[in-house]
C-alpha cells in the first residue's frame, strides 16, 4: 500500500465518541456540555449531535463545550468527525485544497508532506518499508493579532490532541512497529528562522500547526487482496 493511502486510512479512524456527562441551558442562547475529553474541538468548529449541527461557541479543554441552545441536547454522546486529509507539496495544498474549499469544509486538516523517500526491505525480510513521515496538523486561527498564549489555548492545544489521537491509531495498527517521534508547535505556520520564529506564510490561509516527524517501519501484510 502506498504511504499516502496508509496514512489516509489511519486518519479515517479518527472518529472518537464523546461522552456527554451533563447539559446545562445557560439561559443566554447557549448550552454547555460537560465532557472529560474534548479532543480537537475548538471555537467555531462545526459538530453534529443527534443529527443537529452546532457551531462551537467556546470550550474548556477536557472539561466542557458551549454551543447554541436552539435545540437542547438530550443524547449522552456523539461522534466527532475525522479531520480532513491531504497530501502533496505546499503549492498543491494551496492550489488544490485550500483555495477550492470554504473554511468550514477544510479544517482541521492533516497534511502529509510529499515527497519523502520510503526505504523498502528485500523480499526475504518480514519488514516492508520505513516510512519517513512529515505531517502537519493544521487549523485556522480567528485573529492574527492574538497573543501567543491565545494561539496555544485556542488552536495549538486542540491540534496536539489531534496528533496524540493519530499516534494512538498509528501505533495500534497491526503492521507498524514501535516508533519514536518529534513534535514541533508552529504558531502562524511559515518559514522558520532561528531566534525569529515563523517569519513568512507557507499557506495562503492564516494557520497554526503542529508538526509530526518520524520514521515508521511497517511489516509486510499477510492479507491477500487477490
Number of C-alpha atoms within 10 A of each C-alpha: 8 9 16 16 11 11 21 18 14 18 20 15 15 18 14 15 13 16 17 20 14 14 19 14 16 12 8 8 11 17 21 23 19 20 20 13 19 21 21 25 26 25 18 16 16 19 17 13 16 12 8 10 13 18 16 19 17 17 21 17 20 15 13 20 23 22 26 19 17 10 13 15 21 11 13 15 15 17 15 19 16 18 22 17 20 20 19 15 14 16 13 14 20 16 13 13 15 20 15 12 11 10 14 11 13 20 20 26 21 28 23 25 17 15 12 12 10 17 12 14 14 9 9 7 11 12 18 20 20 19 18 17 22 17 22 24 28 27 27 19 22 14 10 10 9 10 9 12 11 13 23 18 14 22 26 26 20 23 28 22 17 25 22 14 19 20 15 13 16 22 16 13 11 10 15 18 14 10 12 8 11 10 14 12 18 22 20 25 24 18 13 13 10 7 6 8 14 16 13 12 14 17 17 13 16 18 24 23 29 24 21 19 15 16 17 19 20 19 16 16 12 7 6 5 4 3
